Amino acid sequence: MTRKTVDCRKYPSVSNCSLTISGEEEEVVRAATEHSISVHEHTDSPELRAEIRASLEDEKVGA
Ligand SMILES: [Zn+2]
């Protein structure tokens, strides 16, 4: 199984957030959505989730 990861540093944000979230796709989308709302003052919406889902990358494993 390939874990997905989202890196907050790749988002333009005012908070200079350095968080990365890794896990199964649905877990990452859920956690990143909650994080975006609580930290980045986004509003939960299908658009936000789609944006997060589109930004997921395969986690680099190993060297
Ligand atoms: Zn963040």
PDB file of the backbone (N, CA, C, O) and the ligand in Angstrom, with CONECT records:
HET     ZN  A 101       1
ATOM      1  N   MET A   1       0.841  -1.201   0.000  1.00  0.00           N
ATOM      2  CA  MET A   1       0.000   0.000   0.000  1.00  0.00           C
ATOM      3  C   MET A   1       0.871   1.245   0.000  1.00  0.00           C
ATOM      4  O   MET A   1       1.838   1.348   0.754  1.00  0.00           O
ATOM      5  N   THR A   2       0.519   2.161  -0.837  1.00  0.00           N
ATOM      6  CA  THR A   2       1.247   3.420  -0.872  1.00  0.00           C
ATOM      7  C   THR A   2       0.519   4.457  -0.034  1.00  0.00           C
ATOM      8  O   THR A   2      -0.656   4.745  -0.261  1.00  0.00           O
ATOM      9  N   ARG A   3       1.217   5.003   0.917  1.00  0.00           N
ATOM     10  CA  ARG A   3       0.595   6.065   1.702  1.00  0.00           C
ATOM     11  C   ARG A   3       0.669   7.374   0.929  1.00  0.00           C
ATOM     12  O   ARG A   3       1.590   7.619   0.150  1.00  0.00           O
ATOM     13  N   LYS A   4      -0.328   8.196   1.175  1.00  0.00           N
ATOM     14  CA  LYS A   4      -0.352   9.519   0.578  1.00  0.00           C
ATOM     15  C   LYS A   4       0.138  10.535   1.592  1.00  0.00           C
ATOM     16  O   LYS A   4       0.014  10.335   2.800  1.00  0.00           O
ATOM     17  N   THR A   5       0.684  11.603   1.100  1.00  0.00           N
ATOM     18  CA  THR A   5       1.147  12.643   1.990  1.00  0.00           C
ATOM     19  C   THR A   5       0.766  14.007   1.443  1.00  0.00           C
ATOM     20  O   THR A   5       0.729  14.221   0.232  1.00  0.00           O
ATOM     21  N   VAL A   6       0.486  14.916   2.350  1.00  0.00           N
ATOM     22  CA  VAL A   6       0.234  16.294   1.975  1.00  0.00           C
ATOM     23  C   VAL A   6       1.162  17.169   2.808  1.00  0.00           C
ATOM     24  O   VAL A   6       1.300  16.975   4.016  1.00  0.00           O
ATOM     25  N   ASP A   7       1.781  18.114   2.161  1.00  0.00           N
ATOM     26  CA  ASP A   7       2.794  18.944   2.803  1.00  0.00           C
ATOM     27  C   ASP A   7       2.300  20.383   2.846  1.00  0.00           C
ATOM     28  O   ASP A   7       2.132  21.027   1.810  1.00  0.00           O
ATOM     29  N   CYS A   8       2.073  20.870   4.039  1.00  0.00           N
ATOM     30  CA  CYS A   8       1.514  22.210   4.193  1.00  0.00           C
ATOM     31  C   CYS A   8       2.453  23.296   3.666  1.00  0.00           C
ATOM     32  O   CYS A   8       2.012  24.395   3.329  1.00  0.00           O
ATOM     33  N   ARG A   9       3.721  22.987   3.597  1.00  0.00           N
ATOM     34  CA  ARG A   9       4.675  23.999   3.121  1.00  0.00           C
ATOM     35  C   ARG A   9       4.432  24.341   1.658  1.00  0.00           C
ATOM     36  O   ARG A   9       4.854  25.393   1.179  1.00  0.00           O
ATOM     37  N   LYS A  10       3.736  23.429   0.939  1.00  0.00           N
ATOM     38  CA  LYS A  10       3.470  23.679  -0.479  1.00  0.00           C
ATOM     39  C   LYS A  10       2.227  24.536  -0.683  1.00  0.00           C
ATOM     40  O   LYS A  10       1.913  24.946  -1.800  1.00  0.00           O
ATOM     41  N   TYR A  11       1.532  24.795   0.406  1.00  0.00           N
ATOM     42  CA  TYR A  11       0.367  25.665   0.313  1.00  0.00           C
ATOM     43  C   TYR A  11       0.783  27.100   0.585  1.00  0.00           C
ATOM     44  O   TYR A  11       1.564  27.358   1.500  1.00  0.00           O
ATOM     45  N   PRO A  12       0.274  28.025  -0.192  1.00  0.00           N
ATOM     46  CA  PRO A  12       0.471  29.423   0.174  1.00  0.00           C
ATOM     47  C   PRO A  12      -0.347  29.707   1.421  1.00  0.00           C
ATOM     48  O   PRO A  12      -1.571  29.577   1.406  1.00  0.00           O
ATOM     49  N   SER A  13       0.311  30.089   2.488  1.00  0.00           N
ATOM     50  CA  SER A  13      -0.419  30.379   3.707  1.00  0.00           C
ATOM     51  C   SER A  13       0.320  31.420   4.519  1.00  0.00           C
ATOM     52  O   SER A  13       1.530  31.604   4.386  1.00  0.00           O
ATOM     53  N   VAL A  14      -0.432  32.088   5.354  1.00  0.00           N
ATOM     54  CA  VAL A  14       0.162  33.153   6.157  1.00  0.00           C
ATOM     55  C   VAL A  14       0.812  32.611   7.417  1.00  0.00           C
ATOM     56  O   VAL A  14       1.540  33.333   8.098  1.00  0.00           O
ATOM     57  N   SER A  15       0.560  31.362   7.732  1.00  0.00           N
ATOM     58  CA  SER A  15       1.002  30.861   9.031  1.00  0.00           C
ATOM     59  C   SER A  15       2.336  30.118   8.979  1.00  0.00           C
ATOM     60  O   SER A  15       2.794  29.609  10.002  1.00  0.00           O
ATOM     61  N   ASN A  16       2.961  30.048   7.813  1.00  0.00           N
ATOM     62  CA  ASN A  16       4.232  29.362   7.694  1.00  0.00           C
ATOM     63  C   ASN A  16       4.199  27.979   8.336  1.00  0.00           C
ATOM     64  O   ASN A  16       5.109  27.582   9.064  1.00  0.00           O
ATOM     65  N   CYS A  17       3.150  27.282   8.050  1.00  0.00           N
ATOM     66  CA  CYS A  17       2.939  25.969   8.626  1.00  0.00           C
ATOM     67  C   CYS A  17       3.872  24.962   7.964  1.00  0.00           C
ATOM     68  O   CYS A  17       4.052  24.984   6.747  1.00  0.00           O
ATOM     69  N   SER A  18       4.463  24.081   8.762  1.00  0.00           N
ATOM     70  CA  SER A  18       5.397  23.088   8.218  1.00  0.00           C
ATOM     71  C   SER A  18       4.878  21.665   8.376  1.00  0.00           C
ATOM     72  O   SER A  18       5.633  20.702   8.245  1.00  0.00           O
ATOM     73  N   LEU A  19       3.593  21.542   8.657  1.00  0.00           N
ATOM     74  CA  LEU A  19       3.022  20.223   8.909  1.00  0.00           C
ATOM     75  C   LEU A  19       2.983  19.358   7.660  1.00  0.00           C
ATOM     76  O   LEU A  19       2.684  19.841   6.568  1.00  0.00           O
ATOM     77  N   THR A  20       3.284  18.086   7.827  1.00  0.00           N
ATOM     78  CA  THR A  20       2.971  17.108   6.787  1.00  0.00           C
ATOM     79  C   THR A  20       2.067  16.042   7.398  1.00  0.00           C
ATOM     80  O   THR A  20       2.207  15.687   8.568  1.00  0.00           O
ATOM     81  N   ILE A  21       1.154  15.548   6.603  1.00  0.00           N
ATOM     82  CA  ILE A  21       0.228  14.512   7.040  1.00  0.00           C
ATOM     83  C   ILE A  21       0.355  13.344   6.082  1.00  0.00           C
ATOM     84  O   ILE A  21       0.301  13.523   4.865  1.00  0.00           O
ATOM     85  N   SER A  22       0.525  12.145   6.629  1.00  0.00           N
ATOM     86  CA  SER A  22       0.654  10.964   5.787  1.00  0.00           C
ATOM     87  C   SER A  22      -0.304   9.880   6.257  1.00  0.00           C
ATOM     88  O   SER A  22      -0.593   9.765   7.448  1.00  0.00           O
ATOM     89  N   GLY A  23      -0.783   9.105   5.333  1.00  0.00           N
ATOM     90  CA  GLY A  23      -1.662   7.996   5.672  1.00  0.00           C
ATOM     91  C   GLY A  23      -2.420   7.554   4.448  1.00  0.00           C
ATOM     92  O   GLY A  23      -2.080   7.917   3.322  1.00  0.00           O
ATOM     93  N   GLU A  24      -3.458   6.761   4.678  1.00  0.00           N
ATOM     94  CA  GLU A  24      -4.297   6.390   3.552  1.00  0.00           C
ATOM     95  C   GLU A  24      -5.044   7.621   3.049  1.00  0.00           C
ATOM     96  O   GLU A  24      -5.291   8.564   3.800  1.00  0.00           O
ATOM     97  N   GLU A  25      -5.397   7.596   1.770  1.00  0.00           N
ATOM     98  CA  GLU A  25      -5.938   8.787   1.132  1.00  0.00           C
ATOM     99  C   GLU A  25      -7.082   9.408   1.931  1.00  0.00           C
ATOM    100  O   GLU A  25      -7.090  10.613   2.182  1.00  0.00           O
ATOM    101  N   GLU A  26      -8.041   8.584   2.326  1.00  0.00           N
ATOM    102  CA  GLU A  26      -9.202   9.132   3.027  1.00  0.00           C
ATOM    103  C   GLU A  26      -8.805   9.731   4.376  1.00  0.00           C
ATOM    104  O   GLU A  26      -9.379  10.732   4.805  1.00  0.00           O
ATOM    105  N   GLU A  27      -7.830   9.123   5.041  1.00  0.00           N
ATOM    106  CA  GLU A  27      -7.361   9.640   6.328  1.00  0.00           C
ATOM    107  C   GLU A  27      -6.696  11.000   6.160  1.00  0.00           C
ATOM    108  O   GLU A  27      -6.903  11.921   6.951  1.00  0.00           O
ATOM    109  N   VAL A  28      -5.895  11.094   5.109  1.00  0.00           N
ATOM    110  CA  VAL A  28      -5.168  12.346   4.883  1.00  0.00           C
ATOM    111  C   VAL A  28      -6.135  13.462   4.505  1.00  0.00           C
ATOM    112  O   VAL A  28      -6.014  14.587   4.991  1.00  0.00           O
ATOM    113  N   VAL A  29      -7.095  13.147   3.638  1.00  0.00           N
ATOM    114  CA  VAL A  29      -8.067  14.163   3.249  1.00  0.00           C
ATOM    115  C   VAL A  29      -8.838  14.649   4.471  1.00  0.00           C
ATOM    116  O   VAL A  29      -9.054  15.850   4.634  1.00  0.00           O
ATOM    117  N   ARG A  30      -9.253  13.720   5.330  1.00  0.00           N
ATOM    118  CA  ARG A  30     -10.015  14.096   6.517  1.00  0.00           C
ATOM    119  C   ARG A  30      -9.173  14.935   7.473  1.00  0.00           C
ATOM    120  O   ARG A  30      -9.614  15.979   7.952  1.00  0.00           O
ATOM    121  N   ALA A  31      -7.960  14.467   7.744  1.00  0.00           N
ATOM    122  CA  ALA A  31      -7.102  15.177   8.689  1.00  0.00           C
ATOM    123  C   ALA A  31      -6.680  16.541   8.142  1.00  0.00           C
ATOM    124  O   ALA A  31      -6.624  17.526   8.879  1.00  0.00           O
ATOM    125  N   ALA A  32      -6.388  16.585   6.859  1.00  0.00           N
ATOM    126  CA  ALA A  32      -5.953  17.838   6.262  1.00  0.00           C
ATOM    127  C   ALA A  32      -7.101  18.844   6.194  1.00  0.00           C
ATOM    128  O   ALA A  32      -6.888  20.049   6.325  1.00  0.00           O
ATOM    129  N   THR A  33      -8.305  18.344   5.991  1.00  0.00           N
ATOM    130  CA  THR A  33      -9.466  19.233   5.990  1.00  0.00           C
ATOM    131  C   THR A  33      -9.656  19.845   7.372  1.00  0.00           C
ATOM    132  O   THR A  33      -9.859  21.052   7.500  1.00  0.00           O
ATOM    133  N   GLU A  34      -9.591  19.014   8.399  1.00  0.00           N
ATOM    134  CA  GLU A  34      -9.746  19.519   9.766  1.00  0.00           C
ATOM    135  C   GLU A  34      -8.627  20.491  10.115  1.00  0.00           C
ATOM    136  O   GLU A  34      -8.853  21.507  10.773  1.00  0.00           O
ATOM    137  N   HIS A  35      -7.431  20.170   9.671  1.00  0.00           N
ATOM    138  CA  HIS A  35      -6.289  21.041   9.918  1.00  0.00           C
ATOM    139  C   HIS A  35      -6.464  22.385   9.208  1.00  0.00           C
ATOM    140  O   HIS A  35      -6.200  23.438   9.788  1.00  0.00           O
ATOM    141  N   SER A  36      -6.903  22.344   7.973  1.00  0.00           N
ATOM    142  CA  SER A  36      -7.100  23.578   7.211  1.00  0.00           C
ATOM    143  C   SER A  36      -8.124  24.488   7.882  1.00  0.00           C
ATOM    144  O   SER A  36      -7.987  25.711   7.882  1.00  0.00           O
ATOM    145  N   ILE A  37      -9.149  23.865   8.451  1.00  0.00           N
ATOM    146  CA  ILE A  37     -10.197  24.636   9.107  1.00  0.00           C
ATOM    147  C   ILE A  37      -9.688  25.229  10.419  1.00  0.00           C
ATOM    148  O   ILE A  37      -9.902  26.408  10.702  1.00  0.00           O
ATOM    149  N   SER A  38      -9.011  24.402  11.217  1.00  0.00           N
ATOM    150  CA  SER A  38      -8.622  24.846  12.551  1.00  0.00           C
ATOM    151  C   SER A  38      -7.425  25.778  12.531  1.00  0.00           C
ATOM    152  O   SER A  38      -7.336  26.690  13.354  1.00  0.00           O
ATOM    153  N   VAL A  39      -6.509  25.562  11.606  1.00  0.00           N
ATOM    154  CA  VAL A  39      -5.274  26.349  11.601  1.00  0.00           C
ATOM    155  C   VAL A  39      -5.307  27.445  10.541  1.00  0.00           C
ATOM    156  O   VAL A  39      -4.857  28.564  10.785  1.00  0.00           O
ATOM    157  N   HIS A  40      -5.837  27.126   9.374  1.00  0.00           N
ATOM    158  CA  HIS A  40      -5.746  28.061   8.261  1.00  0.00           C
ATOM    159  C   HIS A  40      -7.051  28.801   7.977  1.00  0.00           C
ATOM    160  O   HIS A  40      -7.168  29.548   7.006  1.00  0.00           O
ATOM    161  N   GLU A  41      -8.021  28.572   8.849  1.00  0.00           N
ATOM    162  CA  GLU A  41      -9.278  29.315   8.777  1.00  0.00           C
ATOM    163  C   GLU A  41     -10.004  29.138   7.449  1.00  0.00           C
ATOM    164  O   GLU A  41     -10.713  30.030   6.983  1.00  0.00           O
ATOM    165  N   HIS A  42      -9.808  27.957   6.849  1.00  0.00           N
ATOM    166  CA  HIS A  42     -10.602  27.629   5.670  1.00  0.00           C
ATOM    167  C   HIS A  42     -11.989  27.185   6.116  1.00  0.00           C
ATOM    168  O   HIS A  42     -12.218  26.890   7.289  1.00  0.00           O
ATOM    169  N   THR A  43     -12.893  27.143   5.172  1.00  0.00           N
ATOM    170  CA  THR A  43     -14.241  26.670   5.439  1.00  0.00           C
ATOM    171  C   THR A  43     -14.428  25.322   4.762  1.00  0.00           C
ATOM    172  O   THR A  43     -14.086  25.140   3.594  1.00  0.00           O
ATOM    173  N   ASP A  44     -14.976  24.384   5.520  1.00  0.00           N
ATOM    174  CA  ASP A  44     -15.193  23.054   4.957  1.00  0.00           C
ATOM    175  C   ASP A  44     -16.150  23.129   3.779  1.00  0.00           C
ATOM    176  O   ASP A  44     -17.230  23.712   3.874  1.00  0.00           O
ATOM    177  N   SER A  45     -15.739  22.532   2.671  1.00  0.00           N
ATOM    178  CA  SER A  45     -16.577  22.531   1.478  1.00  0.00           C
ATOM    179  C   SER A  45     -16.071  21.437   0.556  1.00  0.00           C
ATOM    180  O   SER A  45     -14.930  20.994   0.682  1.00  0.00           O
ATOM    181  N   PRO A  46     -16.910  21.000  -0.366  1.00  0.00           N
ATOM    182  CA  PRO A  46     -16.446  20.012  -1.354  1.00  0.00           C
ATOM    183  C   PRO A  46     -15.247  20.529  -2.138  1.00  0.00           C
ATOM    184  O   PRO A  46     -14.372  19.754  -2.525  1.00  0.00           O
ATOM    185  N   GLU A  47     -15.207  21.842  -2.371  1.00  0.00           N
ATOM    186  CA  GLU A  47     -14.088  22.423  -3.113  1.00  0.00           C
ATOM    187  C   GLU A  47     -12.781  22.281  -2.334  1.00  0.00           C
ATOM    188  O   GLU A  47     -11.740  21.949  -2.901  1.00  0.00           O
ATOM    189  N   LEU A  48     -12.851  22.538  -1.021  1.00  0.00           N
ATOM    190  CA  LEU A  48     -11.648  22.418  -0.192  1.00  0.00           C
ATOM    191  C   LEU A  48     -11.138  20.978  -0.214  1.00  0.00           C
ATOM    192  O   LEU A  48      -9.943  20.736  -0.381  1.00  0.00           O
ATOM    193  N   ARG A  49     -12.047  20.036  -0.046  1.00  0.00           N
ATOM    194  CA  ARG A  49     -11.648  18.630  -0.042  1.00  0.00           C
ATOM    195  C   ARG A  49     -11.075  18.211  -1.392  1.00  0.00           C
ATOM    196  O   ARG A  49     -10.107  17.454  -1.456  1.00  0.00           O
ATOM    197  N   ALA A  50     -11.675  18.705  -2.460  1.00  0.00           N
ATOM    198  CA  ALA A  50     -11.178  18.367  -3.791  1.00  0.00           C
ATOM    199  C   ALA A  50      -9.779  18.941  -3.996  1.00  0.00           C
ATOM    200  O   ALA A  50      -8.914  18.318  -4.611  1.00  0.00           O
ATOM    201  N   GLU A  51      -9.583  20.150  -3.461  1.00  0.00           N
ATOM    202  CA  GLU A  51      -8.281  20.790  -3.593  1.00  0.00           C
ATOM    203  C   GLU A  51      -7.216  19.999  -2.826  1.00  0.00           C
ATOM    204  O   GLU A  51      -6.106  19.787  -3.315  1.00  0.00           O
ATOM    205  N   ILE A  52      -7.580  19.572  -1.623  1.00  0.00           N
ATOM    206  CA  ILE A  52      -6.652  18.778  -0.816  1.00  0.00           C
ATOM    207  C   ILE A  52      -6.363  17.443  -1.503  1.00  0.00           C
ATOM    208  O   ILE A  52      -5.215  17.007  -1.589  1.00  0.00           O
ATOM    209  N   ARG A  53      -7.422  16.809  -1.986  1.00  0.00           N
ATOM    210  CA  ARG A  53      -7.253  15.506  -2.640  1.00  0.00           C
ATOM    211  C   ARG A  53      -6.342  15.621  -3.857  1.00  0.00           C
ATOM    212  O   ARG A  53      -5.533  14.733  -4.124  1.00  0.00           O
ATOM    213  N   ALA A  54      -6.479  16.714  -4.587  1.00  0.00           N
ATOM    214  CA  ALA A  54      -5.682  16.913  -5.786  1.00  0.00           C
ATOM    215  C   ALA A  54      -4.211  17.168  -5.465  1.00  0.00           C
ATOM    216  O   ALA A  54      -3.337  16.974  -6.310  1.00  0.00           O
ATOM    217  N   SER A  55      -3.954  17.602  -4.239  1.00  0.00           N
ATOM    218  CA  SER A  55      -2.579  17.948  -3.867  1.00  0.00           C
ATOM    219  C   SER A  55      -1.848  16.792  -3.222  1.00  0.00           C
ATOM    220  O   SER A  55      -0.664  16.915  -2.906  1.00  0.00           O
ATOM    221  N   LEU A  56      -2.518  15.674  -3.018  1.00  0.00           N
ATOM    222  CA  LEU A  56      -1.861  14.524  -2.393  1.00  0.00           C
ATOM    223  C   LEU A  56      -0.751  13.993  -3.295  1.00  0.00           C
ATOM    224  O   LEU A  56      -0.860  13.987  -4.521  1.00  0.00           O
ATOM    225  N   GLU A  57       0.314  13.552  -2.645  1.00  0.00           N
ATOM    226  CA  GLU A  57       1.401  12.918  -3.370  1.00  0.00           C
ATOM    227  C   GLU A  57       1.707  11.573  -2.732  1.00  0.00           C
ATOM    228  O   GLU A  57       1.432  11.352  -1.553  1.00  0.00           O
ATOM    229  N   ASP A  58       2.278  10.679  -3.528  1.00  0.00           N
ATOM    230  CA  ASP A  58       2.714   9.409  -2.958  1.00  0.00           C
ATOM    231  C   ASP A  58       3.851   9.672  -1.983  1.00  0.00           C
ATOM    232  O   ASP A  58       4.764  10.453  -2.253  1.00  0.00           O
ATOM    233  N   GLU A  59       3.769   8.998  -0.845  1.00  0.00           N
ATOM    234  CA  GLU A  59       4.830   9.148   0.139  1.00  0.00           C
ATOM    235  C   GLU A  59       6.110   8.506  -0.389  1.00  0.00           C
ATOM    236  O   GLU A  59       6.084   7.396  -0.922  1.00  0.00           O
ATOM    237  N   LYS A  60       7.199   9.195  -0.241  1.00  0.00           N
ATOM    238  CA  LYS A  60       8.487   8.640  -0.637  1.00  0.00           C
ATOM    239  C   LYS A  60       8.955   7.672   0.441  1.00  0.00           C
ATOM    240  O   LYS A  60       9.116   8.053   1.600  1.00  0.00           O
ATOM    241  N   VAL A  61       9.169   6.441   0.063  1.00  0.00           N
ATOM    242  CA  VAL A  61       9.592   5.438   1.026  1.00  0.00           C
ATOM    243  C   VAL A  61      11.045   5.072   0.746  1.00  0.00           C
ATOM    244  O   VAL A  61      11.450   4.882  -0.401  1.00  0.00           O
ATOM    245  N   GLY A  62      11.807   4.979   1.811  1.00  0.00           N
ATOM    246  CA  GLY A  62      13.200   4.606   1.668  1.00  0.00           C
ATOM    247  C   GLY A  62      14.041   5.766   1.199  1.00  0.00           C
ATOM    248  O   GLY A  62      13.612   6.919   1.244  1.00  0.00           O
ATOM    249  N   ALA A  63      15.247   5.456   0.745  1.00  0.00           N
ATOM    250  CA  ALA A  63      16.200   6.507   0.414  1.00  0.00           C
ATOM    251  C   ALA A  63      15.884   7.117  -0.927  1.00  0.00           C
ATOM    252  O   ALA A  63      16.586   8.025  -1.373  1.00  0.00           O
TER     253      ALA A  63
HETATM  254 ZN    ZN A 101      -0.974  23.824   7.918  1.00  0.00          ZN2+
END
